[in-house]
Amino acid sequence: MNLKTLKNYVVVLVLIVSSYSLASAQRNQSYIEKYSPVAQEMMHEHGVPASVILAIAIHESGSGSSKIAKNLNNHFGVKGKNNSKVIRSAYKGYMSVLDSYNDFISVVKRRKATSNLFENSRGGNYRAWVRALAKSGYSRTSDWASKVIKTIETYDLDNYDQTSSST
């Protein structure tokens, strides 16, 4: 292979990676626009920062594009029973995406590592929330917390944690 051919392959590879990254960013932005009102409502009602809710859902469901999100309405990777005839999965099935969001809040409330956050950090300090969830065993992946925090920071999701005077 000559140098010119190698350069052409590199250019094509860069274009493919760039287009994938752009598509992923657009999918994430659409997901945020669609579900940020739900996350904010849950933050106001229960105290979990909207940024944490959104970032975990984006990470766990591929912004709603994963098989479990599409077939089981599971946007948080919660394990449990499902009645799906479409896919076999160890993940819990829900009647709606909203049911998945509500169950996520229930899961977080039941964890000892996050229970004090409901009193001390309602709607704030997303890093503390993510680290407490990681410590509680929400995910067994060692870099889970850093990926969720990076999602929050990449998309400025902490802006959704701000409470306006009109709410």
Backbone as a ProteinNet text record, in pm:
[ID]
protein_1_A
[PRIMARY]
MNLKTLKNYVVVLVLIVSSYSLASAQRNQSYIEKYSPVAQEMMHEHGVPASVILAIAIHESGSGSSKIAKNLNNHFGVKGKNNSKVIRSAYKGYMSVLDSYNDFISVVKRRKATSNLFENSRGGNYRAWVRALAKSGYSRTSDWASKVIKTIETYDLDNYDQTSSST
[TERTIARY]
85.2	0	90	59.9	141.6	88.2	164.1	132.7	1.5	-22.4	-145.3	-268.6	-263.1	-375.1	-398.8	-291.2	-302.1	-367.9	-327.6	-387.6	-537	-574.6	-715.9	-795.4	-738.7	-805.1	-823.5	-721.4	-728.4	-837.7	-845.1	-947.6	-1087.2	-1106.3	-1236	-1269.4	-1174	-1196	-1233.8	-1165.2	-1195.8	-1338.1	-1377.5	-1513.3	-1618.5	-1592.5	-1687.2	-1701.4	-1590.2	-1593.1	-1661.9	-1632.4	-1693.9	-1844.2	-1888.8	-2032.8	-2103.3	-2038.1	-2097.2	-2109.5	-2004.5	-2005.9	-2113.4	-2128.7	-2230.3	-2370.5	-2392.2	-2522.6	-2553.5	-2453.4	-2471.2	-2504.7	-2435	-2461.3	-2601.7	-2645.5	-2780.4	-2886.4	-2862.5	-2955.4	-2964.2	-2848	-2847.1	-2922.9	-2901.8	-2969.4	-3120.4	-3164	-3307.9	-3366.4	-3292.1	-3338.1	-3352.7	-3253.7	-3256.8	-3377.7	-3402.5	-3517.5	-3648.9	-3657.6	-3781.3	-3805.3	-3699.7	-3719.7	-3677.1	-3618.8	-3579.6	-3698.8	-3816.4	-3928.6	-3967.2	-3960.3	-3991.3	-3888.3	-3760.7	-3653.5	-3665.4	-3699.3	-3714.5	-3833.9	-3941.6	-4059.2	-4025.2	-3951.5	-3913	-3816.2	-3728.6	-3637.1	-3715.9	-3813	-3891.8	-3974.4	-4023.4	-4107.5	-4026.7	-3910.3	-3837.7	-3699.6	-3636.9	-3507.6	-3387	-3400.9	-3287.4	-3261.3	-3137.2	-3110.4	-3150.8	-3211.9	-3253.6	-3133.7	-3018.7	-2897.9	-2861	-2873.6	-2840.5	-2939.6	-3066.2	-3170.1	-3143.8	-3123.7	-3102	-2973.9	-2865.2	-2736.7	-2739.5	-2800.7	-2808.6	-2896.2	-3006.9	-3094.7	-3023.7	-2951.8	-2876.3	-2773.5	-2699.9	-2593.5	-2649.9	-2750.5	-2802.2	-2886.6	-2949	-3040.3	-2989.5	-2870.4	-2823.7	-2918.7	-2960.6	-3057.9	-3187.8	-3229.2	-3354.9	-3344.7	-3222.5	-3208	-3166.8	-3140.9	-3099.8	-3218.5	-3188.3	-3294.7	-3386.5	-3327.7	-3414.5	-3499.1	-3447.6	-3526.8	-3641.6	-3610.6	-3712.9	-3818.2	-3775.9	-3868.3	-3927	-3859.4	-3906.1	-3933.9	-3915.5	-3931	-3841.3	-3731.4	-3639.2	-3524.8	-3523.6	-3421.7	-3311.1	-3315.4	-3218.5	-3142.6	-3161.5	-3088.2	-3127.4	-3250.3	-3298	-3329.1	-3273.5	-3296.2	-3423.6	-3486.5	-3609.7	-3686.4	-3806.7	-3889	-3952.2	-3975.9	-4050.4	-4132.5	-4231.5	-4318.9	-4300.4	-4183.8	-4160.3	-4160.3	-4230	-4227.4	-4128.1	-4073.3	-3984.8	-3838.3	-3794.8	-3655.3	-3650.4	-3546.5	-3517.7	-3420.1	-3451	-3366.7	-3382.2	-3277.3	-3280.7	-3325.9	-3360.6	-3400.7	-3550.9	-3591.3	-3731.7	-3805	-3927.8	-4010.7	-4111.4	-4144.8	-4239.1	-4345.4	-4460	-4568.7	-4535.1	-4458.7	-4423.4	-4286.5	-4229.1	-4101.7	-4119	-4231.6	-4258	-4254.8	-4307.6	-4300.4	-4155.1	-4069.6	-3927.2	-3864.8	-3896.4	-3844.9	-3891.8	-4018.5	-4070.9	-4004.5	-3983	-3918.8	-3773.9	-3706.5	-3569.5	-3565.1	-3656.8	-3661.9	-3683.5	-3771.4	-3795.9	-3669.6	-3597	-3471.8	-3373	-3359.6	-3265.3	-3305.8	-3434.1	-3481.6	-3456.3	-3457.2	-3436.8	-3290.5	-3197.4	-3054.8	-3006	-2941.9	-2890.5	-2786.7	-2704.2	-2596.7	-2649.6	-2774.2	-2829.1	-2938.7	-2983.6	-3096.8	-3068.5	-2944.3	-2914.9	-2912	-2888.2	-2886.2	-3024.6	-3129.2	-3264	-3290	-3220.9	-3238.5	-3135.3	-3010.8	-2901.5	-2870.4	-2906	-2867	-2980.9	-3099.5	-3213.5	-3185.6	-3187.3	-3173.5	-3036.7	-2936.6	-2805.6	-2693.7	-2571.6	-2448.9	-2457.1	-2464.2	-2477.8	-2363.5	-2244.3	-2130.6	-2153.2	-2203	-2229.6	-2335.3	-2437.8	-2543.1	-2488.3	-2411.8	-2358.5	-2262.4	-2175.5	-2080	-2151.1	-2254.9	-2330.2	-2401.2	-2455.6	-2519.4	-2417.7	-2300.7	-2195.3	-2153.1	-2136.3	-2096.2	-2201.7	-2327.8	-2437.5	-2448.7	-2371	-2376.1	-2474.3	-2518.5	-2613.3	-2556.8	-2428	-2360.2	-2234.6	-2204.2	-2084.2	-1963.2	-1982.5	-1875.9	-1792.3	-1660.9	-1574.5	-1573.6	-1594.2	-1590.1	-1729.4	-1832.3	-1969.5	-1986.8	-1943.3	-1962.7	-1894.7	-1773	-1703.4	-1772.7	-1829.7	-1901.9	-2030.3	-2101.5	-2225.7	-2192.3	-2089.8	-2050.1	-2004.5	-1931.6	-1888	-2009.1	-2111.3	-2233.4	-2298.3	-2305.4	-2363.3	-2285.3	-2154.2	-2070.7	-2065.8	-2067.5	-2064.7	-2189	-2304.3	-2430.8	-2485	-2402.9	-2444.2	-2576.9	-2592.3	-2719.2	-2745.4	-2641.9	-2663.3	-2745.1	-2756.4	-2845.9	-2990.9	-3026.6	-3162.9	-3187	-3081	-3094.9	-3133	-3121.6	-3152.7	-3302.1	-3340.8	-3482.9	-3511.8	-3615.7	-3653.5	-3752.5	-3768.4	-3860.2	-4005.9	-4030.8	-4169	-4215.6	-4127	-4167.1	-4192.5
-116.8	0	123.4	214.1	335	441.5	545.4	650.7	721.7	744.9	813.4	729.8	601.1	511.7	510.2	505.5	506.8	635.8	748.9	878.1	878.2	821.9	815.1	731.4	619.9	536.9	613.8	688.7	767.3	873	939.1	1041.8	979.2	865.9	798	757.9	704.3	663.6	782.7	893.6	1015.3	1062.5	1058.8	1098.8	1007.8	878.9	783.9	809.4	823.6	849.1	982	1083.8	1214.8	1210.5	1141.1	1134.8	1055.5	950.4	874.6	962.2	1038.3	1126.2	1233	1288.6	1390	1331	1213.2	1147.8	1116.7	1071.8	1041.2	1168.5	1276.8	1403.9	1454.7	1440.4	1483.4	1397	1266.6	1175.6	1211.5	1239.6	1278.7	1409.1	1506.7	1636	1620.8	1538.5	1514.2	1447.9	1354.8	1286.4	1387.1	1473.1	1574.3	1665.8	1710.9	1798.4	1728.2	1600.6	1526.3	1496.5	1456.9	1407.2	1503.4	1618	1710.9	1760.7	1784.9	1825.9	1716.9	1591.6	1481	1476.6	1488.4	1484.2	1601.2	1718.1	1834.1	1817.6	1765.9	1741.5	1643.2	1538.4	1439.5	1498.9	1587	1654	1735.7	1811.5	1895.5	1810.9	1699.4	1613.3	1528	1477.9	1379.6	1423.9	1518.4	1569.7	1520	1417.9	1369.7	1473	1521.3	1623.3	1575.8	1665.5	1634	1592.1	1652.3	1618	1471.4	1422.6	1282.9	1189.4	1222.9	1141.1	1132.3	1246.8	1249.9	1178.3	1204.1	1144.1	992.4	943	797.5	737.2	800.9	749.7	750.1	856.5	864.1	752.5	736.7	636	493.8	465.1	328.7	286.2	381.8	345.7	386.5	441.6	492.2	598.2	686.7	792.2	733.7	623.4	560.4	469.4	445.4	365	219.6	182.1	44.1	-51.4	-179.2	-280.3	-278.3	-265.3	-267.4	-140.8	-29.5	93.4	82.4	32.6	23.5	-83.4	-197.2	-309.6	-322.4	-265.3	-280.3	-146.4	-36.2	98.6	120.8	47	55.9	148.6	267.7	366.2	375.2	290.7	301.1	172.3	71.9	-52.7	-126.2	-105.3	-173.4	-318.4	-409	-551	-597.1	-697.1	-752	-827.8	-866.2	-946.5	-860.8	-927.8	-864.2	-972.4	-929.7	-1021.7	-1010.6	-968.1	-944.1	-1073.8	-1069.3	-1179.9	-1148.2	-1025.9	-978.4	-1009.3	-980.5	-1006.7	-1080.6	-1160.1	-1224.6	-1134.5	-1100.1	-1005	-1021.4	-989	-988	-851.3	-761.8	-627.5	-616.3	-531.9	-511.5	-442.2	-484.9	-422.1	-327.7	-222.7	-121.6	-95.9	-52.8	-18.2	109.9	199.2	325	371.2	466.8	526	597.4	663.3	732.4	634.4	514.6	411.9	378.2	374.7	348.6	461.1	584.3	698.5	690.8	661.8	651.3	539	424.8	313.5	346	418.9	460.6	539.4	633.7	713.1	621	522.9	427.5	349.6	306.6	232.7	320.3	444.4	535.5	559.8	575.7	599.9	480.5	360.4	240.3	216.3	278.6	253.5	333.3	262.3	327.7	434.3	409.3	503.1	635.7	640.8	765.3	825.3	754.5	803	938.1	959.8	1088.7	1203.7	1174.7	1280.2	1343.6	1267.3	1321.7	1432.4	1426.6	1530.1	1641.5	1604.1	1701.1	1765.9	1703.2	1755.7	1750.4	1784.8	1783.4	1871.1	1808.2	1883.4	1942.6	1905.5	1964.7	1863.8	1912.2	1834.2	1701.9	1713.3	1594.1	1495.3	1545.6	1454.9	1365.1	1422.3	1343.4	1237.1	1273.4	1177.8	1062.2	1094.6	991.1	900.5	960.2	878.3	789.3	842	760.8	645.3	671.3	563.2	457.6	501.4	406.1	324.4	390.4	322.6	222.9	253.6	165.7	40.6	34.7	-82.1	-68.4	52.9	71.9	14.6	32.1	-26.6	-96.2	-205.8	-281.5	-241.3	-151.2	-105	0	-18.2	69.6	215	239.4	376.6	437.4	372.8	418.2	562.1	590.4	724.6	831.4	804.6	905.4	926.6	821.8	837.5	918.2	893.1	967.2	1113.9	1139.8	1278	1347.3	1277.5	1336.2	1372.2	1289.1	1319.1	1445.6	1457.8	1578.8	1702.2	1692.6	1808.2	1837.5	1734.3	1754.3	1828	1792.7	1850.7	1957.3	2002.1	2104.2	2069.5	1943.6	1898.4	1959.1	2005.5	2068.9	2197.7	2252.6	2367.8	2331	2204.1	2159.2	2142.1	2150.8	2140.9	2273	2379.8	2513.4	2527.2	2579.8	2602.7	2748.7	2773.3	2911.8	2956.7	3085	3140.1	3113.3	3072.7	3049.1	2906.6	2818.8	2681.9	2660.7
0	0	0	-88.3	-95.4	1.7	20.2	116	81.1	-47.3	-90.2	-54.7	-77	-43	107	184	329.7	378	319.5	355.8	323.7	210.7	173.8	274.7	318.7	419.4	550.1	588.2	711.4	700	587.3	565.9	575.4	512	516.2	659.6	731.4	869.6	956.7	940.8	1016.3	984.6	859.1	820.8	883.5	884.8	944.6	1094.1	1163.9	1307.7	1337.4	1258.5	1278.4	1257.7	1154.4	1128.7	1236.9	1289.3	1399.5	1523.4	1555	1671.8	1658.9	1539.4	1516.1	1532.1	1477.9	1490.4	1636.2	1709.2	1850.7	1929.2	1902.3	1970.1	1939	1813.5	1775.8	1845	1853.6	1921.2	2070.1	2131.2	2272.4	2293.8	2205.4	2218.8	2203.6	2110.1	2092.9	2217.1	2273.1	2394.8	2509.3	2523.6	2629.1	2612.3	2490	2464.6	2498.2	2467.5	2490.2	2638.5	2709.9	2846.2	2956.9	2925.3	3031.5	3113.9	3054.6	3139	3241.2	3200.6	3292.2	3404.1	3368.3	3468.1	3566.2	3515.4	3603.7	3696.9	3645.1	3728.9	3841.2	3807.5	3908.1	4009.5	3963.4	4054.9	4156.9	4109.9	4199.9	4295.8	4248.7	4331.3	4429.5	4385.7	4467	4512.5	4442.5	4485.4	4408.7	4325.2	4245.2	4136.1	4122.9	4020.2	3880.4	3806.5	3669.6	3585.1	3610.8	3534.7	3554	3675	3706	3637.1	3644.9	3581.3	3431	3367.8	3222.9	3181.7	3252.5	3214.1	3228.6	3335	3352.2	3243.4	3212.8	3106.8	2971.1	2942.2	2816.1	2810.3	2919.7	2924.4	2917.6	2995.8	3006.4	2886.3	2819.3	2709.8	2571.7	2564.9	2436.2	2383.3	2472.6	2439.2	2383.6	2443.1	2403	2282.5	2233.1	2111.5	2136.3	2260.7	2289.3	2275.3	2266.1	2255.4	2376.5	2496	2614.5	2623.6	2574.3	2574.1	2474.6	2354.9	2250.1	2278.9	2331.7	2348.8	2488.5	2588	2725.7	2793.2	2722.7	2779.4	2900	2909.2	3021.9	2983.4	3044.5	3010.7	3114.7	3218.4	3326.8	3355.2	3274.4	3295	3420.7	3466.6	3587.2	3551.3	3630.2	3604.8	3673.8	3615.3	3671.2	3565.5	3599.5	3509.5	3400.1	3288.8	3180.8	3110.7	3036.8	2963.7	2813.4	2771.6	2630.2	2550.3	2439.8	2343.8	2231.4	2233.2	2127.6	2158.6	2282.1	2319.4	2452.6	2467.2	2595.4	2666.9	2790.4	2860.4	3010.6	3083.7	3229.6	3280.8	3188.8	3227.9	3241.1	3333	3365.3	3250.1	3227.3	3126	3190.2	3118.4	3167.3	3061.3	3107.3	3015.5	2937.3	3000.2	2934.5	2981.6	2910.9	2950.8	3084	3103.8	3229.6	3346.8	3327.6	3432.4	3465.1	3363.4	3383.9	3466.9	3434.8	3511	3656.7	3678.4	3815.1	3893.2	3828.1	3896.5	3929	3841.5	3870.9	4001.1	4018.1	4141.2	4261.4	4248.3	4356.9	4391.5	4290.1	4311.6	4387.2	4346.6	4411.6	4556.9	4582.2	4718.9	4810.8	4756.1	4837.6	4874.2	4806.6	4830.9	4951.6	5044.8	5165.8	5133.8	5032.9	4998.1	4944.2	4902.3	4848.2	4936.4	5036.9	5116.7	5182.9	5233.2	5296.6	5196.6	5070.2	4968.5	4951.1	4976.6	4962.8	5064.2	5178.2	5279.6	5266.1	5230.1	5232.2	5098	4988.1	4856.2	4755.8	4799.2	4707.1	4587	4468.6	4344	4318.3	4395.8	4375.6	4383.5	4360.1	4368.4	4292.8	4162	4078.7	4098.1	4124.6	4144.4	4266.2	4374	4494.8	4466.8	4393.2	4359.8	4275.9	4172.9	4083.4	4159.4	4239.5	4316.5	4417.8	4481.9	4578.2	4508	4392.4	4316	4274.7	4231.9	4193.7	4315.5	4426.9	4551.5	4597.1	4569.8	4612.2	4525.6	4418.4	4331.2	4216.6	4187.8	4077.6	3948.8	3928.5	3813.6	3862.6	3800.3	3837.6	3751.5	3657.9	3569.8	3643.2	3645.6	3725.1	3677.5	3548.8	3498.3	3477.3	3530.6	3512.8	3560.9	3683.5	3739.5	3654.1	3610.3	3529.5	3395.8	3337.8	3211.1	3230.2	3338.5	3365.4	3392.7	3472.6	3501	3373	3288.9	3160.7	3073.5	3073.5	2997.5	3050.8	3182.7	3243.2	3198	3202.5	3170.3	3020.5	2938.2	2792.8	2743.9	2799.6	2754.4	2849.4	2944.7	3041.8	3108	3141.9	3199.8	3336.7	3404.7	3534.9	3522.7	3402.3	3382.4	3413.3	3395.8	3425.4	3574.2	3656	3800.8	3862.8	3786.6	3839.6	3855.5	3968.8	3991.8	3966.7	3890.4	3863.3	3969.8	3982.3	4081.4	4046.2	3921.4	3879.5	3906.8	3957.2	3987	4131.6
[MASK]
+++++++++++++++++++++++++++++++++++++++++++++++++++++++++++++++++++++++++++++++++++++++++++++++++++++++++++++++++++++++++++++++++++++++++++++++++++++++++++++++++++++++

